[in-house]
C-alpha cells in the first residue's frame, strides 16, 4: 500500500478528530467513509435533479391549460 503525506490546517485536523466514530479510527478510514457518503449524496442529487427536469414539462402540460384556469375564479 502506497502512503503519502498531506498538509491539513490544524482546525481541520481537530474537526476530523471530533468526527471519529471511535477513538482508534484512522484518518484514512474516516476520510474514505466521508468520501463514500459525499459521492452517494452527489449521485442521488443528480438523479433527483434529472427527475425534476423530466417532471417539469409534464407538470406544465397538466397545470398549464385553460380548463384549470376556469377554476381559479370559481
N, CA, C and O atoms as a Maestro MAE file, in Angstrom:
{
 s_m_m2io_version
 :::
 2.0.0
}

f_m_ct {
 s_m_title
 :::
 protein
 m_atom[296] {
  # First column is atom index #
  i_m_mmod_type
  r_m_x_coord
  r_m_y_coord
  r_m_z_coord
  i_m_residue_number
  s_m_chain_name
  s_m_pdb_residue_name
  s_m_pdb_atom_name
  i_m_atomic_number
  :::
  1 25 0.846 -1.171 0.000 1 A "UNK " " N  " 7
  2 3 0.000 0.000 0.000 1 A "UNK " " CA " 6
  3 2 0.893 1.237 0.000 1 A "UNK " " C  " 6
  4 15 1.744 1.400 0.874 1 A "UNK " " O  " 8
  5 25 0.692 2.097 -0.982 2 A "UNK " " N  " 7
  6 3 1.445 3.337 -1.049 2 A "UNK " " CA " 6
  7 2 0.806 4.364 -0.112 2 A "UNK " " C  " 6
  8 15 -0.417 4.483 -0.047 2 A "UNK " " O  " 8
  9 25 1.622 5.080 0.587 3 A "UNK " " N  " 7
  10 3 1.145 6.071 1.553 3 A "UNK " " CA " 6
  11 2 1.770 7.412 1.218 3 A "UNK " " C  " 6
  12 15 2.911 7.487 0.762 3 A "UNK " " O  " 8
  13 25 1.002 8.474 1.454 4 A "UNK " " N  " 7
  14 3 1.501 9.814 1.198 4 A "UNK " " CA " 6
  15 2 1.224 10.703 2.403 4 A "UNK " " C  " 6
  16 15 0.458 10.337 3.294 4 A "UNK " " O  " 8
  17 25 1.836 11.836 2.420 5 A "UNK " " N  " 7
  18 3 1.615 12.814 3.483 5 A "UNK " " CA " 6
  19 2 0.926 14.021 2.875 5 A "UNK " " C  " 6
  20 15 1.344 14.526 1.833 5 A "UNK " " O  " 8
  21 25 -0.137 14.484 3.530 6 A "UNK " " N  " 7
  22 3 -0.816 15.685 3.065 6 A "UNK " " CA " 6
  23 2 -0.813 16.711 4.183 6 A "UNK " " C  " 6
  24 15 -0.767 16.364 5.363 6 A "UNK " " O  " 8
  25 25 -0.861 17.958 3.805 7 A "UNK " " N  " 7
  26 3 -0.889 19.021 4.801 7 A "UNK " " CA " 6
  27 2 -2.332 19.462 5.007 7 A "UNK " " C  " 6
  28 15 -3.064 19.724 4.052 7 A "UNK " " O  " 8
  29 25 -2.722 19.537 6.271 8 A "UNK " " N  " 7
  30 3 -4.062 19.974 6.638 8 A "UNK " " CA " 6
  31 2 -3.957 21.086 7.667 8 A "UNK " " C  " 6
  32 15 -3.030 21.120 8.475 8 A "UNK " " O  " 8
  33 25 -4.911 21.982 7.623 9 A "UNK " " N  " 7
  34 3 -4.959 23.025 8.644 9 A "UNK " " CA " 6
  35 2 -5.249 22.369 9.993 9 A "UNK " " C  " 6
  36 15 -5.973 21.375 10.064 9 A "UNK " " O  " 8
  37 25 -4.689 22.921 11.047 10 A "UNK " " N  " 7
  38 3 -4.883 22.341 12.382 10 A "UNK " " CA " 6
  39 2 -6.361 22.303 12.762 10 A "UNK " " C  " 6
  40 15 -6.815 21.388 13.449 10 A "UNK " " O  " 8
  41 25 -7.097 23.303 12.308 11 A "UNK " " N  " 7
  42 3 -8.527 23.361 12.593 11 A "UNK " " CA " 6
  43 2 -9.249 22.164 11.952 11 A "UNK " " C  " 6
  44 15 -10.162 21.590 12.545 11 A "UNK " " O  " 8
  45 25 -8.833 21.804 10.753 12 A "UNK " " N  " 7
  46 3 -9.431 20.670 10.057 12 A "UNK " " CA " 6
  47 2 -9.077 19.354 10.761 12 A "UNK " " C  " 6
  48 15 -9.920 18.464 10.875 12 A "UNK " " O  " 8
  49 25 -7.856 19.238 11.222 13 A "UNK " " N  " 7
  50 3 -7.436 18.033 11.947 13 A "UNK " " CA " 6
  51 2 -8.276 17.885 13.220 13 A "UNK " " C  " 6
  52 15 -8.690 16.780 13.572 13 A "UNK " " O  " 8
  53 25 -8.518 18.984 13.891 14 A "UNK " " N  " 7
  54 3 -9.342 18.947 15.106 14 A "UNK " " CA " 6
  55 2 -10.769 18.500 14.765 14 A "UNK " " C  " 6
  56 15 -11.375 17.722 15.501 14 A "UNK " " O  " 8
  57 25 -11.292 18.994 13.652 15 A "UNK " " N  " 7
  58 3 -12.633 18.581 13.216 15 A "UNK " " CA " 6
  59 2 -12.660 17.094 12.877 15 A "UNK " " C  " 6
  60 15 -13.630 16.401 13.186 15 A "UNK " " O  " 8
  61 25 -11.600 16.604 12.243 16 A "UNK " " N  " 7
  62 3 -11.515 15.175 11.934 16 A "UNK " " CA " 6
  63 2 -11.473 14.342 13.214 16 A "UNK " " C  " 6
  64 15 -12.109 13.291 13.298 16 A "UNK " " O  " 8
  65 25 -10.729 14.810 14.200 17 A "UNK " " N  " 7
  66 3 -10.654 14.097 15.478 17 A "UNK " " CA " 6
  67 2 -12.038 13.996 16.119 17 A "UNK " " C  " 6
  68 15 -12.406 12.953 16.660 17 A "UNK " " O  " 8
  69 25 -12.792 15.076 16.054 18 A "UNK " " N  " 7
  70 3 -14.130 15.097 16.655 18 A "UNK " " CA " 6
  71 2 -15.126 14.249 15.861 18 A "UNK " " C  " 6
  72 15 -16.117 13.774 16.415 18 A "UNK " " O  " 8
  73 25 -14.864 14.061 14.567 19 A "UNK " " N  " 7
  74 3 -15.783 13.303 13.703 19 A "UNK " " CA " 6
  75 2 -15.582 11.797 13.807 19 A "UNK " " C  " 6
  76 15 -16.401 11.033 13.295 19 A "UNK " " O  " 8
  77 25 -14.528 11.362 14.449 20 A "UNK " " N  " 7
  78 3 -14.257 9.922 14.560 20 A "UNK " " CA " 6
  79 2 -15.422 9.214 15.218 20 A "UNK " " C  " 6
  80 15 -16.069 9.743 16.122 20 A "UNK " " O  " 8
  81 25 -15.675 7.997 14.743 21 A "UNK " " N  " 7
  82 3 -16.737 7.177 15.317 21 A "UNK " " CA " 6
  83 2 -16.245 6.399 16.528 21 A "UNK " " C  " 6
  84 15 -17.033 6.023 17.396 21 A "UNK " " O  " 8
  85 25 -14.956 6.165 16.581 22 A "UNK " " N  " 7
  86 3 -14.350 5.509 17.727 22 A "UNK " " CA " 6
  87 2 -12.913 6.028 17.837 22 A "UNK " " C  " 6
  88 15 -12.326 6.440 16.836 22 A "UNK " " O  " 8
  89 25 -12.348 6.011 19.041 23 A "UNK " " N  " 7
  90 3 -11.051 6.662 19.289 23 A "UNK " " CA " 6
  91 2 -9.895 6.215 18.393 23 A "UNK " " C  " 6
  92 15 -9.049 7.039 18.043 23 A "UNK " " O  " 8
  93 25 -9.832 4.954 18.015 24 A "UNK " " N  " 7
  94 3 -8.690 4.463 17.246 24 A "UNK " " CA " 6
  95 2 -8.950 4.463 15.732 24 A "UNK " " C  " 6
  96 15 -8.164 3.905 14.966 24 A "UNK " " O  " 8
  97 25 -10.045 5.086 15.310 25 A "UNK " " N  " 7
  98 3 -10.333 5.165 13.879 25 A "UNK " " CA " 6
  99 2 -9.287 6.054 13.208 25 A "UNK " " C  " 6
  100 15 -9.017 7.163 13.668 25 A "UNK " " O  " 8
  101 25 -8.709 5.566 12.133 26 A "UNK " " N  " 7
  102 3 -7.663 6.335 11.447 26 A "UNK " " CA " 6
  103 2 -8.296 7.415 10.578 26 A "UNK " " C  " 6
  104 15 -9.466 7.337 10.205 26 A "UNK " " O  " 8
  105 25 -7.488 8.424 10.266 27 A "UNK " " N  " 7
  106 3 -7.975 9.471 9.365 27 A "UNK " " CA " 6
  107 2 -8.255 8.869 7.991 27 A "UNK " " C  " 6
  108 15 -9.183 9.298 7.305 27 A "UNK " " O  " 8
  109 25 -7.473 7.897 7.591 28 A "UNK " " N  " 7
  110 3 -7.681 7.228 6.312 28 A "UNK " " CA " 6
  111 2 -9.073 6.585 6.260 28 A "UNK " " C  " 6
  112 15 -9.800 6.745 5.280 28 A "UNK " " O  " 8
  113 25 -9.436 5.861 7.318 29 A "UNK " " N  " 7
  114 3 -10.760 5.233 7.381 29 A "UNK " " CA " 6
  115 2 -11.869 6.284 7.373 29 A "UNK " " C  " 6
  116 15 -12.874 6.151 6.674 29 A "UNK " " O  " 8
  117 25 -11.660 7.308 8.153 30 A "UNK " " N  " 7
  118 3 -12.658 8.369 8.276 30 A "UNK " " CA " 6
  119 2 -12.860 9.098 6.947 30 A "UNK " " C  " 6
  120 15 -13.995 9.344 6.539 30 A "UNK " " O  " 8
  121 25 -11.778 9.439 6.284 31 A "UNK " " N  " 7
  122 3 -11.873 10.160 5.009 31 A "UNK " " CA " 6
  123 2 -12.506 9.275 3.940 31 A "UNK " " C  " 6
  124 15 -13.295 9.761 3.129 31 A "UNK " " O  " 8
  125 25 -12.173 7.986 3.925 32 A "UNK " " N  " 7
  126 3 -12.812 7.056 2.980 32 A "UNK " " CA " 6
  127 2 -14.320 7.041 3.177 32 A "UNK " " C  " 6
  128 15 -15.086 7.101 2.215 32 A "UNK " " O  " 8
  129 25 -14.735 6.960 4.438 33 A "UNK " " N  " 7
  130 3 -16.165 6.911 4.740 33 A "UNK " " CA " 6
  131 2 -16.846 8.228 4.354 33 A "UNK " " C  " 6
  132 15 -17.948 8.220 3.804 33 A "UNK " " O  " 8
  133 25 -16.200 9.344 4.638 34 A "UNK " " N  " 7
  134 3 -16.756 10.650 4.282 34 A "UNK " " CA " 6
  135 2 -16.865 10.797 2.763 34 A "UNK " " C  " 6
  136 15 -17.861 11.310 2.253 34 A "UNK " " O  " 8
  137 25 -15.848 10.347 2.056 35 A "UNK " " N  " 7
  138 3 -15.839 10.420 0.602 35 A "UNK " " CA " 6
  139 2 -16.953 9.559 0.015 35 A "UNK " " C  " 6
  140 15 -17.632 9.973 -0.925 35 A "UNK " " O  " 8
  141 25 -17.139 8.374 0.565 36 A "UNK " " N  " 7
  142 3 -18.224 7.499 0.105 36 A "UNK " " CA " 6
  143 2 -19.583 8.174 0.315 36 A "UNK " " C  " 6
  144 15 -20.435 8.144 -0.573 36 A "UNK " " O  " 8
  145 25 -19.784 8.774 1.473 37 A "UNK " " N  " 7
  146 3 -21.045 9.479 1.764 37 A "UNK " " CA " 6
  147 2 -21.255 10.640 0.801 37 A "UNK " " C  " 6
  148 15 -22.362 10.847 0.303 37 A "UNK " " O  " 8
  149 25 -20.203 11.390 0.543 38 A "UNK " " N  " 7
  150 3 -20.281 12.528 -0.369 38 A "UNK " " CA " 6
  151 2 -20.656 12.067 -1.782 38 A "UNK " " C  " 6
  152 15 -21.526 12.659 -2.421 38 A "UNK " " O  " 8
  153 25 -19.996 11.010 -2.264 39 A "UNK " " N  " 7
  154 3 -20.261 10.522 -3.615 39 A "UNK " " CA " 6
  155 2 -21.677 9.975 -3.740 39 A "UNK " " C  " 6
  156 15 -22.332 10.187 -4.761 39 A "UNK " " O  " 8
  157 25 -22.153 9.283 -2.728 40 A "UNK " " N  " 7
  158 3 -23.510 8.755 -2.742 40 A "UNK " " CA " 6
  159 2 -24.526 9.889 -2.769 40 A "UNK " " C  " 6
  160 15 -25.489 9.850 -3.534 40 A "UNK " " O  " 8
  161 25 -24.310 10.893 -1.936 41 A "UNK " " N  " 7
  162 3 -25.217 12.042 -1.899 41 A "UNK " " CA " 6
  163 2 -25.218 12.768 -3.238 41 A "UNK " " C  " 6
  164 15 -26.272 13.161 -3.738 41 A "UNK " " O  " 8
  165 25 -24.050 12.943 -3.809 42 A "UNK " " N  " 7
  166 3 -23.935 13.628 -5.094 42 A "UNK " " CA " 6
  167 2 -24.685 12.855 -6.183 42 A "UNK " " C  " 6
  168 15 -25.392 13.446 -6.999 42 A "UNK " " O  " 8
  169 25 -24.524 11.539 -6.187 43 A "UNK " " N  " 7
  170 3 -25.208 10.697 -7.182 43 A "UNK " " CA " 6
  171 2 -26.721 10.807 -7.013 43 A "UNK " " C  " 6
  172 15 -27.451 10.929 -7.996 43 A "UNK " " O  " 8
  173 25 -27.192 10.763 -5.766 44 A "UNK " " N  " 7
  174 3 -28.629 10.863 -5.501 44 A "UNK " " CA " 6
  175 2 -29.174 12.225 -5.909 44 A "UNK " " C  " 6
  176 15 -30.275 12.314 -6.451 44 A "UNK " " O  " 8
  177 25 -28.417 13.282 -5.654 45 A "UNK " " N  " 7
  178 3 -28.853 14.624 -6.035 45 A "UNK " " CA " 6
  179 2 -28.943 14.757 -7.543 45 A "UNK " " C  " 6
  180 15 -29.862 15.402 -8.047 45 A "UNK " " O  " 8
  181 25 -28.010 14.162 -8.275 46 A "UNK " " N  " 7
  182 3 -28.054 14.216 -9.730 46 A "UNK " " CA " 6
  183 2 -29.303 13.502 -10.233 46 A "UNK " " C  " 6
  184 15 -29.947 13.972 -11.171 46 A "UNK " " O  " 8
  185 25 -29.647 12.390 -9.631 47 A "UNK " " N  " 7
  186 3 -30.842 11.643 -10.017 47 A "UNK " " CA " 6
  187 2 -32.094 12.463 -9.724 47 A "UNK " " C  " 6
  188 15 -33.006 12.522 -10.549 47 A "UNK " " O  " 8
  189 25 -32.141 13.098 -8.548 48 A "UNK " " N  " 7
  190 3 -33.287 13.929 -8.178 48 A "UNK " " CA " 6
  191 2 -33.445 15.107 -9.138 48 A "UNK " " C  " 6
  192 15 -34.562 15.438 -9.534 48 A "UNK " " O  " 8
  193 25 -32.327 15.741 -9.515 49 A "UNK " " N  " 7
  194 3 -32.378 16.849 -10.458 49 A "UNK " " CA " 6
  195 2 -32.893 16.375 -11.817 49 A "UNK " " C  " 6
  196 15 -33.685 17.071 -12.453 49 A "UNK " " O  " 8
  197 25 -32.454 15.207 -12.265 50 A "UNK " " N  " 7
  198 3 -32.911 14.648 -13.529 50 A "UNK " " CA " 6
  199 2 -34.433 14.430 -13.494 50 A "UNK " " C  " 6
  200 15 -35.144 14.818 -14.421 50 A "UNK " " O  " 8
  201 25 -34.917 13.808 -12.417 51 A "UNK " " N  " 7
  202 3 -36.355 13.574 -12.296 51 A "UNK " " CA " 6
  203 2 -37.132 14.883 -12.282 51 A "UNK " " C  " 6
  204 15 -38.192 14.986 -12.900 51 A "UNK " " O  " 8
  205 25 -36.614 15.869 -11.587 52 A "UNK " " N  " 7
  206 3 -37.283 17.165 -11.506 52 A "UNK " " CA " 6
  207 2 -37.416 17.791 -12.894 52 A "UNK " " C  " 6
  208 15 -38.476 18.314 -13.239 52 A "UNK " " O  " 8
  209 25 -36.353 17.742 -13.685 53 A "UNK " " N  " 7
  210 3 -36.393 18.320 -15.027 53 A "UNK " " CA " 6
  211 2 -37.379 17.570 -15.918 53 A "UNK " " C  " 6
  212 15 -38.107 18.185 -16.696 53 A "UNK " " O  " 8
  213 25 -37.403 16.253 -15.805 54 A "UNK " " N  " 7
  214 3 -38.333 15.456 -16.606 54 A "UNK " " CA " 6
  215 2 -39.774 15.774 -16.207 54 A "UNK " " C  " 6
  216 15 -40.652 15.866 -17.065 54 A "UNK " " O  " 8
  217 25 -40.011 15.937 -14.931 55 A "UNK " " N  " 7
  218 3 -41.363 16.182 -14.440 55 A "UNK " " CA " 6
  219 2 -41.857 17.591 -14.741 55 A "UNK " " C  " 6
  220 15 -43.065 17.805 -14.836 55 A "UNK " " O  " 8
  221 25 -40.958 18.554 -14.891 56 A "UNK " " N  " 7
  222 3 -41.365 19.938 -15.139 56 A "UNK " " CA " 6
  223 2 -42.257 20.054 -16.366 56 A "UNK " " C  " 6
  224 15 -43.299 20.707 -16.312 56 A "UNK " " O  " 8
  225 25 -41.867 19.435 -17.459 57 A "UNK " " N  " 7
  226 3 -42.641 19.524 -18.687 57 A "UNK " " CA " 6
  227 2 -44.029 18.923 -18.505 57 A "UNK " " C  " 6
  228 15 -45.018 19.498 -18.960 57 A "UNK " " O  " 8
  229 25 -44.110 17.776 -17.847 58 A "UNK " " N  " 7
  230 3 -45.405 17.135 -17.622 58 A "UNK " " CA " 6
  231 2 -46.278 17.993 -16.727 58 A "UNK " " C  " 6
  232 15 -47.484 18.088 -16.956 58 A "UNK " " O  " 8
  233 25 -45.704 18.613 -15.723 59 A "UNK " " N  " 7
  234 3 -46.476 19.474 -14.832 59 A "UNK " " CA " 6
  235 2 -47.029 20.679 -15.592 59 A "UNK " " C  " 6
  236 15 -48.155 21.107 -15.338 59 A "UNK " " O  " 8
  237 25 -46.243 21.230 -16.522 60 A "UNK " " N  " 7
  238 3 -46.733 22.338 -17.342 60 A "UNK " " CA " 6
  239 2 -47.924 21.885 -18.180 60 A "UNK " " C  " 6
  240 15 -48.900 22.619 -18.335 60 A "UNK " " O  " 8
  241 25 -47.838 20.676 -18.715 61 A "UNK " " N  " 7
  242 3 -48.944 20.135 -19.516 61 A "UNK " " CA " 6
  243 2 -50.196 19.961 -18.659 61 A "UNK " " C  " 6
  244 15 -51.301 20.288 -19.092 61 A "UNK " " O  " 8
  245 25 -50.020 19.445 -17.447 62 A "UNK " " N  " 7
  246 3 -51.163 19.168 -16.586 62 A "UNK " " CA " 6
  247 2 -51.773 20.434 -15.993 62 A "UNK " " C  " 6
  248 15 -52.996 20.551 -15.910 62 A "UNK " " O  " 8
  249 25 -50.951 21.363 -15.590 63 A "UNK " " N  " 7
  250 3 -51.441 22.547 -14.899 63 A "UNK " " CA " 6
  251 2 -51.607 23.759 -15.804 63 A "UNK " " C  " 6
  252 15 -52.377 24.668 -15.493 63 A "UNK " " O  " 8
  253 25 -50.898 23.777 -16.904 64 A "UNK " " N  " 7
  254 3 -50.929 24.962 -17.762 64 A "UNK " " CA " 6
  255 2 -51.976 24.841 -18.857 64 A "UNK " " C  " 6
  256 15 -51.641 24.946 -20.037 64 A "UNK " " O  " 8
  257 25 -53.258 24.621 -18.489 65 A "UNK " " N  " 7
  258 3 -54.294 24.513 -19.510 65 A "UNK " " CA " 6
  259 2 -55.489 25.372 -19.140 65 A "UNK " " C  " 6
  260 15 -55.651 25.757 -17.982 65 A "UNK " " O  " 8
  261 25 -56.318 25.669 -20.115 66 A "UNK " " N  " 7
  262 3 -57.464 26.569 -19.935 66 A "UNK " " CA " 6
  263 2 -58.501 26.000 -18.970 66 A "UNK " " C  " 6
  264 15 -59.154 26.762 -18.257 66 A "UNK " " O  " 8
  265 25 -58.667 24.684 -18.933 67 A "UNK " " N  " 7
  266 3 -59.671 24.075 -18.061 67 A "UNK " " CA " 6
  267 2 -59.383 24.370 -16.590 67 A "UNK " " C  " 6
  268 15 -60.307 24.623 -15.817 67 A "UNK " " O  " 8
  269 25 -58.127 24.339 -16.202 68 A "UNK " " N  " 7
  270 3 -57.771 24.617 -14.810 68 A "UNK " " CA " 6
  271 2 -57.905 26.101 -14.476 68 A "UNK " " C  " 6
  272 15 -58.241 26.458 -13.347 68 A "UNK " " O  " 8
  273 25 -57.640 26.967 -15.459 69 A "UNK " " N  " 7
  274 3 -57.705 28.410 -15.211 69 A "UNK " " CA " 6
  275 2 -59.122 28.848 -14.891 69 A "UNK " " C  " 6
  276 15 -59.303 29.827 -14.167 69 A "UNK " " O  " 8
  277 25 -60.136 28.159 -15.405 70 A "UNK " " N  " 7
  278 3 -61.530 28.483 -15.135 70 A "UNK " " CA " 6
  279 2 -61.813 28.340 -13.632 70 A "UNK " " C  " 6
  280 15 -62.562 29.137 -13.066 70 A "UNK " " O  " 8
  281 25 -61.226 27.343 -12.996 71 A "UNK " " N  " 7
  282 3 -61.469 27.086 -11.585 71 A "UNK " " CA " 6
  283 2 -60.834 28.128 -10.662 71 A "UNK " " C  " 6
  284 15 -61.227 28.252 -9.502 71 A "UNK " " O  " 8
  285 25 -59.856 28.873 -11.172 72 A "UNK " " N  " 7
  286 3 -59.208 29.885 -10.332 72 A "UNK " " CA " 6
  287 2 -60.169 30.986 -9.927 72 A "UNK " " C  " 6
  288 15 -60.019 31.571 -8.854 72 A "UNK " " O  " 8
  289 25 -61.154 31.280 -10.763 73 A "UNK " " N  " 7
  290 3 -62.103 32.355 -10.481 73 A "UNK " " CA " 6
  291 2 -63.395 31.846 -9.841 73 A "UNK " " C  " 6
  292 15 -64.306 32.632 -9.582 73 A "UNK " " O  " 8
  293 25 -63.483 30.564 -9.587 74 A "UNK " " N  " 7
  294 3 -64.738 29.993 -9.039 74 A "UNK " " CA " 6
  295 2 -64.914 30.365 -7.585 74 A "UNK " " C  " 6
  296 15 -65.903 29.977 -6.964 74 A "UNK " " O  " 8
  :::
 }
 m_bond[295] {
  # First column is bond index #
  i_m_from
  i_m_to
  i_m_order
  :::
  1 1 2 1
  2 2 3 1
  3 3 4 2
  4 3 5 1
  5 5 6 1
  6 6 7 1
  7 7 8 2
  8 7 9 1
  9 9 10 1
  10 10 11 1
  11 11 12 2
  12 11 13 1
  13 13 14 1
  14 14 15 1
  15 15 16 2
  16 15 17 1
  17 17 18 1
  18 18 19 1
  19 19 20 2
  20 19 21 1
  21 21 22 1
  22 22 23 1
  23 23 24 2
  24 23 25 1
  25 25 26 1
  26 26 27 1
  27 27 28 2
  28 27 29 1
  29 29 30 1
  30 30 31 1
  31 31 32 2
  32 31 33 1
  33 33 34 1
  34 34 35 1
  35 35 36 2
  36 35 37 1
  37 37 38 1
  38 38 39 1
  39 39 40 2
  40 39 41 1
  41 41 42 1
  42 42 43 1
  43 43 44 2
  44 43 45 1
  45 45 46 1
  46 46 47 1
  47 47 48 2
  48 47 49 1
  49 49 50 1
  50 50 51 1
  51 51 52 2
  52 51 53 1
  53 53 54 1
  54 54 55 1
  55 55 56 2
  56 55 57 1
  57 57 58 1
  58 58 59 1
  59 59 60 2
  60 59 61 1
  61 61 62 1
  62 62 63 1
  63 63 64 2
  64 63 65 1
  65 65 66 1
  66 66 67 1
  67 67 68 2
  68 67 69 1
  69 69 70 1
  70 70 71 1
  71 71 72 2
  72 71 73 1
  73 73 74 1
  74 74 75 1
  75 75 76 2
  76 75 77 1
  77 77 78 1
  78 78 79 1
  79 79 80 2
  80 79 81 1
  81 81 82 1
  82 82 83 1
  83 83 84 2
  84 83 85 1
  85 85 86 1
  86 86 87 1
  87 87 88 2
  88 87 89 1
  89 89 90 1
  90 90 91 1
  91 91 92 2
  92 91 93 1
  93 93 94 1
  94 94 95 1
  95 95 96 2
  96 95 97 1
  97 97 98 1
  98 98 99 1
  99 99 100 2
  100 99 101 1
  101 101 102 1
  102 102 103 1
  103 103 104 2
  104 103 105 1
  105 105 106 1
  106 106 107 1
  107 107 108 2
  108 107 109 1
  109 109 110 1
  110 110 111 1
  111 111 112 2
  112 111 113 1
  113 113 114 1
  114 114 115 1
  115 115 116 2
  116 115 117 1
  117 117 118 1
  118 118 119 1
  119 119 120 2
  120 119 121 1
  121 121 122 1
  122 122 123 1
  123 123 124 2
  124 123 125 1
  125 125 126 1
  126 126 127 1
  127 127 128 2
  128 127 129 1
  129 129 130 1
  130 130 131 1
  131 131 132 2
  132 131 133 1
  133 133 134 1
  134 134 135 1
  135 135 136 2
  136 135 137 1
  137 137 138 1
  138 138 139 1
  139 139 140 2
  140 139 141 1
  141 141 142 1
  142 142 143 1
  143 143 144 2
  144 143 145 1
  145 145 146 1
  146 146 147 1
  147 147 148 2
  148 147 149 1
  149 149 150 1
  150 150 151 1
  151 151 152 2
  152 151 153 1
  153 153 154 1
  154 154 155 1
  155 155 156 2
  156 155 157 1
  157 157 158 1
  158 158 159 1
  159 159 160 2
  160 159 161 1
  161 161 162 1
  162 162 163 1
  163 163 164 2
  164 163 165 1
  165 165 166 1
  166 166 167 1
  167 167 168 2
  168 167 169 1
  169 169 170 1
  170 170 171 1
  171 171 172 2
  172 171 173 1
  173 173 174 1
  174 174 175 1
  175 175 176 2
  176 175 177 1
  177 177 178 1
  178 178 179 1
  179 179 180 2
  180 179 181 1
  181 181 182 1
  182 182 183 1
  183 183 184 2
  184 183 185 1
  185 185 186 1
  186 186 187 1
  187 187 188 2
  188 187 189 1
  189 189 190 1
  190 190 191 1
  191 191 192 2
  192 191 193 1
  193 193 194 1
  194 194 195 1
  195 195 196 2
  196 195 197 1
  197 197 198 1
  198 198 199 1
  199 199 200 2
  200 199 201 1
  201 201 202 1
  202 202 203 1
  203 203 204 2
  204 203 205 1
  205 205 206 1
  206 206 207 1
  207 207 208 2
  208 207 209 1
  209 209 210 1
  210 210 211 1
  211 211 212 2
  212 211 213 1
  213 213 214 1
  214 214 215 1
  215 215 216 2
  216 215 217 1
  217 217 218 1
  218 218 219 1
  219 219 220 2
  220 219 221 1
  221 221 222 1
  222 222 223 1
  223 223 224 2
  224 223 225 1
  225 225 226 1
  226 226 227 1
  227 227 228 2
  228 227 229 1
  229 229 230 1
  230 230 231 1
  231 231 232 2
  232 231 233 1
  233 233 234 1
  234 234 235 1
  235 235 236 2
  236 235 237 1
  237 237 238 1
  238 238 239 1
  239 239 240 2
  240 239 241 1
  241 241 242 1
  242 242 243 1
  243 243 244 2
  244 243 245 1
  245 245 246 1
  246 246 247 1
  247 247 248 2
  248 247 249 1
  249 249 250 1
  250 250 251 1
  251 251 252 2
  252 251 253 1
  253 253 254 1
  254 254 255 1
  255 255 256 2
  256 255 257 1
  257 257 258 1
  258 258 259 1
  259 259 260 2
  260 259 261 1
  261 261 262 1
  262 262 263 1
  263 263 264 2
  264 263 265 1
  265 265 266 1
  266 266 267 1
  267 267 268 2
  268 267 269 1
  269 269 270 1
  270 270 271 1
  271 271 272 2
  272 271 273 1
  273 273 274 1
  274 274 275 1
  275 275 276 2
  276 275 277 1
  277 277 278 1
  278 278 279 1
  279 279 280 2
  280 279 281 1
  281 281 282 1
  282 282 283 1
  283 283 284 2
  284 283 285 1
  285 285 286 1
  286 286 287 1
  287 287 288 2
  288 287 289 1
  289 289 290 1
  290 290 291 1
  291 291 292 2
  292 291 293 1
  293 293 294 1
  294 294 295 1
  295 295 296 2
  :::
 }
}
